[in-house]
């Protein structure tokens, strides 16, 4: 419908007010159709006075990108040769400056800010290159936002920017992070069609996709294809395969790959042994993990933070209290500088074995180092609340108030404050906590919903109807996914049969991770099942 409106405006121009950022799909498709039909799109129908969120002293970024596309086509056709001679070489440092900024934002996964930076570049009259678009695509990796990455690829195509090998690697990386093996392979093949050489890095990205998808056998297959293509696997490729089997506790395959690596002349490193240790802890064999730690040290390798955390745990798996105490002391004596993640893991491990005093001591060290996190605070708060309901709650609130200017309470912190009420089945108190949280500007997320559902499940009598209503309400909002913890809590509250019925009724799948997209649109369910990203984009 958007494309139809755009084409209609070409025939009967009229002034409309549209935010260019919200109509890129329409413009891209219109640009494709215009180029095919040799029609000059009437981009000037857009009001230049309409703000788009960024300062623009001249034309809008949309007009800039279109005029730049025209100059590129003119140069390609050898029309107006002066376009080449009039290029201001002084602009190159500015282009590089923008690229560095976009790449830094991409590393942080800030897609919106990365796109803003690219629009800024266009606003200044500069010519974005494939590297700029590639950086914006890379910003989609942490959020696994495949659709967004693909749209930027087709925008490149509409603007006649020739993709490079880095562009296809960025697209592959987004699909790989999401564990989408067919999608990762699609972009490798697409690059090959466009005369981009398939190198070892592309195979490594595919192997990483297999790891994210927990497909060890397929990862082995891609290692073989990599070698057949004349690319020698390196330590990173082998560790990716090793990690895939370790994640699922297939320790026989882990030991097999440690031997294969040595047979290929690749010495296992600390990461290799960390994978092997994690494989043991996956099946509860902590003694076996300690034995692997000894093997690693005997080979002259120094354990890193991850080595200790694998043994200590992070509170999500069973550990003996003496073991947590022993290896946390070893970690403290190692001289390694702990980061926020390591501190949070140790604190959570102590809280999980009911050693609240040690959890507080480690949290105090974390605060002294200036890196407290909401997750670490939540672990301490939950441990205190469950250890002693009145005194523990008072101490927990003191911690929250003390760090109010440093750590903003998250949904996890509010859930931790309600831990004792959840256990007691006092669902009204839990609801009050969640209302307080919303009044403070935080929305209910998967953690909050799990907390509420468990409170309904533990209530006497069980509040199955309230649980079902709350679950449906949050699912219809479209801002969260039915994660495994959410579904397990729902099952506890309404029973296995009704839980399955609700999943079928709402067309839900078991999602082990929340969606990268904070607001999913309901029309997505009507999208045609096509593998070609270009067809998907045209449909949208």
C-alpha positions as CSV (number, residue, x, y, z in Angstrom):
1,X,0.0,0.0,0.0
2,X,2.9,2.4,0.8
3,X,4.4,1.7,-2.6
4,X,1.1,2.4,-4.3
5,X,0.9,5.8,-2.5
6,X,4.4,6.6,-3.6
7,X,3.7,5.8,-7.2
8,X,0.5,7.8,-7.1
9,X,2.4,10.8,-5.8
10,X,4.7,10.7,-8.8
11,X,1.7,11.2,-11.1
12,X,-0.1,13.7,-8.9
13,X,2.5,15.5,-6.7
14,X,1.2,16.9,-3.4
15,X,2.9,18.1,-0.4
16,X,2.8,15.7,2.5
17,X,4.6,15.5,5.8
18,X,6.4,12.2,6.4
19,X,9.3,11.3,8.7
20,X,12.0,9.9,6.3
21,X,13.2,7.5,9.0
22,X,9.8,5.8,9.1
23,X,9.4,5.5,5.3
24,X,12.7,3.9,4.2
25,X,11.0,0.7,3.1
26,X,8.6,2.6,0.9
27,X,11.3,4.7,-0.6
28,X,13.6,1.8,-1.3
29,X,10.9,-0.1,-3.1
30,X,9.8,3.0,-5.0
31,X,13.4,3.6,-6.0
32,X,13.7,0.1,-7.4
33,X,10.5,0.5,-9.3
34,X,11.5,3.9,-10.5
35,X,14.8,2.7,-11.8
36,X,13.2,-0.2,-13.6
37,X,10.5,2.0,-15.2
38,X,12.9,5.0,-15.9
39,X,10.6,7.2,-13.8
40,X,12.1,10.1,-11.9
41,X,10.7,9.8,-8.4
42,X,9.2,13.0,-7.1
43,X,11.2,13.0,-3.8
44,X,10.5,16.7,-3.5
45,X,6.9,16.0,-2.4
46,X,8.4,15.6,1.1
47,X,8.3,18.7,3.2
48,X,11.7,20.0,4.2
49,X,10.4,21.6,7.2
50,X,9.4,18.4,8.9
51,X,11.9,17.5,11.7
52,X,13.3,14.0,11.6
53,X,15.0,14.1,14.9
54,X,18.4,15.4,13.6
55,X,19.5,19.0,12.8
56,X,19.6,19.7,9.1
57,X,20.7,23.1,7.9
58,X,20.3,22.2,4.2
59,X,18.3,19.4,2.6
60,X,16.9,16.4,4.4
61,X,19.0,13.2,4.4
62,X,16.5,11.7,2.0
63,X,17.1,14.3,-0.6
64,X,20.9,14.0,0.0
65,X,20.8,10.3,-0.5
66,X,18.8,10.6,-3.7
67,X,21.0,13.4,-5.2
68,X,24.0,11.3,-4.3
69,X,22.5,8.3,-6.1
70,X,21.9,10.4,-9.2
71,X,25.6,11.6,-9.2
72,X,26.7,8.0,-8.9
73,X,24.6,6.9,-11.9
74,X,25.8,9.9,-13.9
75,X,29.4,9.0,-13.2
76,X,28.8,5.4,-14.1
77,X,27.3,6.4,-17.5
78,X,30.2,8.9,-18.1
79,X,27.7,11.7,-18.0
80,X,29.0,14.9,-16.4
81,X,32.7,13.9,-16.0
82,X,33.1,17.0,-13.8
83,X,31.5,15.1,-11.0
84,X,34.7,13.2,-10.5
85,X,37.0,16.2,-10.7
86,X,34.8,18.3,-8.3
87,X,35.2,15.8,-5.4
88,X,36.5,17.6,-2.4
89,X,39.4,15.6,-1.0
90,X,39.1,17.5,2.3
91,X,35.9,15.6,3.0
92,X,37.7,12.3,3.4
93,X,38.8,12.8,7.0
94,X,35.2,13.7,7.8
95,X,34.0,10.5,6.2
96,X,36.5,8.5,8.3
97,X,35.4,10.3,11.4
98,X,31.8,9.3,10.8
99,X,32.9,5.8,10.1
100,X,34.8,5.5,13.4
101,X,31.7,6.8,15.3
102,X,29.4,4.3,13.5
103,X,31.7,1.4,14.2
104,X,32.0,2.3,17.9
105,X,28.2,2.5,18.2
106,X,27.9,-0.8,16.3
107,X,30.2,-2.5,18.8
108,X,27.8,-1.4,21.5
109,X,24.8,-2.7,19.6
110,X,23.2,0.7,19.4
111,X,21.5,0.4,16.1
112,X,19.3,3.5,16.4
113,X,22.3,5.7,17.2
114,X,24.4,4.1,14.4
115,X,21.6,4.9,11.9
116,X,21.5,8.5,13.2
117,X,25.2,8.8,12.6
118,X,24.8,7.6,9.0
119,X,22.0,10.1,8.5
120,X,24.3,12.8,9.9
121,X,26.9,11.9,7.4
122,X,24.4,12.2,4.5
123,X,23.1,15.5,5.9
124,X,26.6,17.0,5.7
125,X,26.6,16.2,2.0
126,X,29.2,13.4,2.3
127,X,29.1,10.2,0.4
128,X,28.7,7.1,2.5
129,X,30.6,4.0,1.4
130,X,30.0,0.3,1.8
131,X,32.0,0.4,5.1
132,X,29.4,2.8,6.6
133,X,26.5,0.6,5.7
134,X,28.4,-2.5,6.9
135,X,29.0,-0.9,10.3
136,X,25.3,-0.1,10.6
137,X,24.5,-3.7,9.7
138,X,27.0,-4.9,12.3
139,X,25.2,-2.9,14.9
140,X,22.3,-5.5,14.5
141,X,24.5,-8.4,15.6
142,X,24.1,-8.0,19.4
143,X,20.3,-7.7,19.1
144,X,20.1,-10.5,16.4
145,X,18.0,-8.1,14.4
146,X,18.1,-9.9,11.0
147,X,15.2,-8.0,9.4
148,X,16.8,-4.6,10.2
149,X,20.2,-5.8,8.8
150,X,18.6,-7.0,5.6
151,X,16.7,-3.8,5.1
152,X,20.0,-1.8,5.2
153,X,21.5,-4.2,2.6
154,X,18.6,-3.4,0.2
155,X,19.0,0.3,0.9
156,X,22.6,-0.1,-0.3
157,X,21.3,-1.8,-3.4
158,X,18.8,1.0,-4.0
159,X,21.5,3.6,-3.7
160,X,23.9,1.8,-6.0
161,X,26.5,1.2,-3.2
162,X,28.4,-2.0,-4.1
163,X,28.6,-4.4,-1.2
164,X,32.0,-5.7,-0.2
165,X,33.1,-8.9,1.5
166,X,32.8,-7.1,4.9
167,X,29.2,-6.3,4.1
168,X,28.4,-10.0,3.6
169,X,30.3,-11.0,6.6
170,X,28.3,-8.5,8.7
171,X,25.1,-10.0,7.4
172,X,26.3,-13.5,8.1
173,X,27.3,-12.5,11.6
174,X,23.8,-11.2,12.4
175,X,22.2,-14.4,11.2
176,X,24.9,-16.5,13.0
177,X,24.3,-14.7,16.3
178,X,20.6,-15.7,16.0
179,X,21.6,-19.3,15.3
180,X,20.1,-19.1,11.8
181,X,22.3,-21.5,9.8
182,X,20.3,-21.3,6.6
183,X,20.3,-17.5,6.8
184,X,24.0,-17.4,7.4
185,X,24.6,-19.7,4.4
186,X,22.3,-17.6,2.3
187,X,24.4,-14.5,2.7
188,X,27.6,-16.5,2.0
189,X,26.1,-17.8,-1.2
190,X,24.8,-14.3,-2.1
191,X,28.3,-12.9,-1.7
192,X,29.7,-15.7,-3.8
193,X,27.2,-14.9,-6.6
194,X,28.4,-11.3,-6.5
195,X,32.1,-12.4,-7.0
196,X,33.0,-12.1,-3.3
197,X,35.6,-14.8,-2.4
198,X,34.5,-17.2,0.3
199,X,37.3,-17.2,2.8
200,X,38.1,-18.8,6.1
201,X,36.4,-16.0,8.1
202,X,33.1,-16.9,6.4
203,X,33.4,-20.5,7.3
204,X,34.2,-19.5,10.9
205,X,31.0,-17.4,11.0
206,X,29.0,-20.4,9.7
207,X,30.6,-22.7,12.4
208,X,29.7,-20.1,15.0
209,X,26.1,-20.2,13.7
210,X,26.1,-23.9,14.3
211,X,27.2,-23.3,17.8
212,X,24.5,-20.8,18.5
213,X,22.0,-23.3,17.1
214,X,23.5,-26.1,19.2
215,X,24.2,-28.2,16.1
216,X,27.5,-29.9,16.8
217,X,27.3,-32.4,13.9
218,X,26.6,-29.6,11.4
219,X,29.6,-27.7,12.8
220,X,31.8,-30.7,12.1
221,X,30.5,-30.8,8.6
222,X,31.4,-27.2,8.0
223,X,34.9,-27.8,9.4
224,X,35.3,-30.5,6.8
225,X,34.0,-28.3,3.9
226,X,36.3,-25.5,5.1
227,X,39.3,-27.9,4.8
228,X,38.1,-29.2,1.4
229,X,38.0,-25.6,0.2
230,X,41.7,-25.2,1.1
231,X,41.2,-23.3,4.3
232,X,43.0,-24.6,7.4
233,X,40.9,-24.4,10.6
234,X,42.5,-22.4,13.4
235,X,42.1,-22.4,17.1
236,X,38.9,-20.3,17.0
237,X,37.2,-22.6,14.5
238,X,38.0,-25.7,16.6
239,X,37.0,-24.0,19.9
240,X,33.6,-23.2,18.3
241,X,33.0,-26.9,17.6
242,X,34.4,-27.8,21.0
243,X,32.0,-25.3,22.6
244,X,29.0,-26.6,20.7
245,X,29.5,-30.1,22.2
246,X,30.4,-28.7,25.6
247,X,27.2,-26.7,25.8
248,X,25.1,-29.9,25.4
249,X,27.3,-31.9,27.8
250,X,28.6,-34.3,25.1
251,X,31.9,-34.8,26.8
252,X,33.0,-37.8,24.7
253,X,33.0,-35.5,21.7
254,X,34.7,-32.8,23.6
255,X,37.6,-35.1,24.5
256,X,37.6,-36.3,20.8
257,X,38.0,-32.8,19.6
258,X,40.8,-32.0,22.0
259,X,42.7,-34.9,20.5
260,X,41.8,-33.9,16.9
261,X,43.2,-30.4,17.6
262,X,46.5,-31.8,18.8
263,X,46.6,-34.1,15.8
264,X,46.2,-31.1,13.5
265,X,49.0,-29.3,15.3
266,X,46.7,-26.9,17.1
267,X,47.5,-26.7,20.8
268,X,44.4,-26.3,22.9
269,X,44.4,-23.0,24.8
270,X,42.7,-21.8,28.0
271,X,39.4,-21.3,26.1
272,X,39.5,-24.9,24.9
273,X,39.9,-26.2,28.5
274,X,37.2,-23.8,29.7
275,X,34.8,-25.4,27.2
276,X,35.8,-28.9,28.5
277,X,35.3,-27.9,32.1
278,X,31.9,-26.4,31.3
279,X,30.9,-29.6,29.5
280,X,31.6,-31.5,32.8
281,X,29.6,-29.0,34.9
282,X,26.7,-29.3,32.5
283,X,26.1,-32.8,33.7
284,X,26.9,-32.0,37.3
285,X,30.4,-33.6,37.2
286,X,32.2,-30.8,39.1
287,X,35.0,-33.2,40.1
288,X,35.7,-33.9,36.4
289,X,35.8,-30.2,35.8
290,X,38.4,-29.7,38.6
291,X,40.5,-32.5,37.0
292,X,40.5,-30.7,33.7
293,X,41.5,-27.5,35.5
294,X,44.5,-29.4,36.8
295,X,45.4,-30.8,33.3
296,X,45.4,-27.2,32.0
297,X,47.7,-25.9,34.8
298,X,50.0,-28.9,34.3
299,X,50.4,-27.9,30.6
300,X,51.6,-24.5,31.7
301,X,48.5,-22.6,31.0
302,X,47.2,-19.9,33.4
303,X,43.5,-20.0,34.3
304,X,41.6,-16.9,33.4
305,X,38.4,-15.4,34.9
306,X,36.2,-17.7,32.9
307,X,38.1,-20.8,34.3
308,X,37.2,-19.9,37.9
309,X,33.7,-18.9,37.1
310,X,32.9,-22.2,35.4
311,X,33.9,-24.0,38.6
312,X,32.3,-21.5,41.0
313,X,29.1,-21.3,39.0
314,X,26.7,-18.3,38.6
315,X,23.8,-19.4,40.9
316,X,21.9,-21.2,38.1
317,X,23.4,-24.6,38.7
318,X,23.9,-26.7,41.8
319,X,27.2,-26.2,43.7
320,X,28.4,-27.3,47.1
321,X,29.0,-24.4,49.5
322,X,32.5,-25.5,50.3
323,X,33.4,-25.7,46.6
324,X,32.1,-22.2,46.0
325,X,34.1,-20.9,49.0
326,X,37.3,-22.8,47.9
327,X,37.4,-21.6,44.3
328,X,36.3,-18.0,45.1
329,X,39.2,-17.8,47.4
330,X,41.5,-19.2,44.7
331,X,40.1,-16.5,42.4
332,X,40.8,-13.8,45.0
333,X,44.4,-15.1,45.4
334,X,45.0,-15.3,41.6
335,X,45.5,-11.5,41.2
336,X,43.1,-11.4,38.3
337,X,41.1,-8.2,38.0
338,X,37.4,-9.1,38.2
339,X,34.9,-7.5,35.8
340,X,31.3,-6.9,36.5
341,X,30.2,-10.2,35.1
342,X,32.6,-12.2,37.2
343,X,31.6,-10.3,40.4
344,X,27.9,-11.0,39.6
345,X,28.6,-14.7,39.1
346,X,30.4,-15.1,42.4
347,X,27.8,-13.1,44.3
348,X,25.0,-15.1,42.7
349,X,26.8,-18.4,43.5
350,X,27.1,-17.5,47.2
351,X,23.5,-16.4,47.3
352,X,22.4,-19.7,45.8
353,X,24.1,-21.7,48.6
354,X,22.6,-19.4,51.3
355,X,25.9,-17.8,52.2
356,X,24.4,-14.3,52.3
357,X,27.3,-12.9,54.4
358,X,29.9,-13.9,51.7
359,X,27.6,-12.5,49.0
360,X,27.4,-9.2,50.7
361,X,31.2,-9.1,51.2
362,X,31.8,-9.7,47.5
363,X,29.2,-7.2,46.6
364,X,31.0,-4.6,48.8
365,X,34.2,-5.3,46.9
366,X,32.3,-4.8,43.7
367,X,31.0,-1.5,44.9
368,X,34.5,-0.4,46.0
369,X,35.7,-1.2,42.5
370,X,33.0,1.1,41.1
371,X,31.2,-1.5,39.0
372,X,28.0,-2.6,40.8
373,X,25.3,-3.9,38.5
374,X,21.5,-4.3,38.9
375,X,21.9,-8.1,38.5
376,X,24.4,-8.3,41.4
377,X,22.2,-6.1,43.5
378,X,19.2,-8.4,42.8
379,X,21.2,-11.5,43.8
380,X,22.1,-9.9,47.2
381,X,18.6,-8.6,47.7
382,X,17.0,-12.0,47.0
383,X,19.5,-13.7,49.3
384,X,18.8,-11.3,52.2
385,X,15.0,-11.4,51.7
386,X,14.9,-15.2,51.7
387,X,17.3,-15.5,54.7
388,X,15.2,-13.4,57.1
389,X,12.0,-11.8,56.0
390,X,11.9,-8.8,58.2
391,X,15.5,-8.0,59.0
392,X,16.7,-9.2,55.6
393,X,14.1,-7.0,53.8
394,X,15.3,-4.0,55.8
395,X,19.0,-4.7,54.9
396,X,18.0,-5.2,51.3
397,X,16.2,-1.9,51.1
398,X,19.3,-0.2,52.7
399,X,21.5,-1.5,49.9
400,X,19.0,-0.3,47.3
401,X,18.8,3.2,48.9
402,X,22.6,3.4,49.3
403,X,23.2,2.7,45.6
404,X,20.2,4.6,44.3
405,X,22.4,7.2,42.6
406,X,24.7,4.5,41.1
407,X,22.5,1.5,40.2
408,X,18.9,2.0,39.0
409,X,16.7,-0.8,40.4
410,X,15.7,-3.1,37.5
411,X,12.8,-5.5,37.1
412,X,15.1,-8.2,38.6
413,X,15.6,-6.1,41.8
414,X,11.9,-5.7,42.3
415,X,11.4,-9.4,41.7
416,X,14.1,-10.1,44.3
417,X,12.3,-7.9,46.8
418,X,9.2,-10.0,46.3
419,X,11.0,-13.3,46.6
420,X,9.7,-14.1,50.1
421,X,6.1,-13.2,49.1
422,X,6.4,-15.4,46.0
423,X,7.5,-18.3,48.1
424,X,4.6,-17.7,50.5
425,X,2.1,-17.3,47.7
426,X,1.1,-13.8,48.8
427,X,0.2,-12.8,45.3
428,X,-1.4,-9.5,46.4
429,X,1.9,-8.3,47.9
430,X,3.7,-9.3,44.7
431,X,1.1,-7.4,42.6
432,X,1.7,-4.4,44.8
433,X,5.5,-4.7,44.2
434,X,4.9,-4.8,40.5
435,X,2.6,-1.8,40.6
436,X,5.2,0.1,42.5
437,X,7.7,-0.9,39.8
438,X,5.5,0.4,37.0
439,X,4.9,3.6,39.0
440,X,8.7,4.1,39.0
441,X,8.8,3.9,35.2
442,X,9.7,0.2,34.6
443,X,7.5,-2.0,32.4
444,X,6.7,-5.6,33.3
445,X,9.2,-7.9,31.5
446,X,9.7,-11.7,31.4
447,X,11.3,-11.7,34.9
448,X,8.3,-9.8,36.4
449,X,5.8,-12.0,34.6
450,X,7.6,-15.1,35.9
451,X,7.5,-13.7,39.4
452,X,3.7,-13.0,39.2
453,X,2.9,-16.4,37.8
454,X,4.9,-18.2,40.5
455,X,3.1,-16.2,43.2
456,X,-0.3,-17.3,41.7
457,X,1.0,-20.9,41.5
458,X,2.0,-20.9,45.2
459,X,-1.1,-19.2,46.5
460,X,-3.6,-21.1,48.6
461,X,-5.9,-21.7,46.9
462,X,-4.1,-21.6,43.6
463,X,-5.0,-18.6,41.5
464,X,-5.1,-20.2,38.1
465,X,-7.6,-17.8,36.5
466,X,-5.6,-14.8,37.5
467,X,-2.4,-16.4,36.2
468,X,-4.1,-17.1,32.8
469,X,-5.4,-13.6,32.6
470,X,-2.1,-12.0,33.4
471,X,-0.3,-14.2,30.9
472,X,-2.7,-13.4,28.1
473,X,-2.6,-9.7,28.8
474,X,1.2,-9.6,28.6
475,X,1.3,-11.7,25.5
476,X,-1.3,-9.5,23.7
477,X,0.8,-6.5,24.6
478,X,3.4,-7.9,22.2
479,X,6.4,-6.6,24.2
480,X,7.8,-9.9,25.5
481,X,8.3,-13.5,24.5
482,X,7.1,-16.7,26.1
483,X,10.5,-17.7,27.5
484,X,11.1,-21.0,29.1
485,X,11.0,-19.6,32.7
486,X,7.7,-17.9,31.9
487,X,6.2,-21.1,30.4
488,X,7.4,-23.2,33.4
489,X,5.8,-20.7,35.8
490,X,2.6,-20.8,33.8
491,X,2.5,-24.5,33.9
492,X,2.9,-24.5,37.6
493,X,0.0,-22.1,37.9
494,X,-2.6,-23.5,35.4
495,X,-1.4,-27.1,34.9
496,X,0.3,-28.8,32.0
497,X,-2.8,-29.4,29.8
498,X,-4.0,-25.8,30.1
499,X,-0.5,-24.4,29.5
500,X,-0.2,-26.4,26.3
501,X,-3.7,-25.3,25.2
502,X,-2.8,-21.6,25.8
503,X,0.4,-22.0,23.8
504,X,-1.6,-23.4,20.9
505,X,-4.3,-20.8,21.2
506,X,-1.8,-17.9,21.1
507,X,0.4,-19.7,18.6
508,X,3.4,-19.5,20.9
509,X,6.7,-21.5,20.6
510,X,9.1,-22.3,23.4
511,X,11.6,-19.4,23.3
512,X,14.7,-19.9,25.4
513,X,15.7,-16.3,25.0
514,X,13.7,-13.0,24.9
515,X,13.2,-11.5,21.5
516,X,15.7,-8.9,20.4
517,X,12.8,-6.8,19.2
518,X,11.2,-5.0,22.1
519,X,8.0,-4.4,20.2
520,X,6.9,-7.1,17.8
521,X,4.1,-6.2,15.3
522,X,1.2,-8.6,15.1
523,X,1.1,-8.4,11.3
524,X,4.4,-10.3,11.3
525,X,2.4,-13.6,11.7
526,X,0.8,-13.1,8.3
527,X,4.2,-12.8,6.5
528,X,4.6,-15.3,3.7
529,X,7.1,-18.1,4.4
530,X,9.8,-17.1,1.9
531,X,13.6,-17.6,2.2
532,X,14.6,-14.7,0.0
533,X,15.2,-11.6,2.1
534,X,14.5,-9.4,-0.9
535,X,11.0,-10.9,-1.3
536,X,10.4,-10.5,2.4
537,X,11.3,-6.8,2.3
538,X,9.1,-6.2,-0.8
539,X,6.2,-7.8,1.0
540,X,6.7,-5.6,4.1
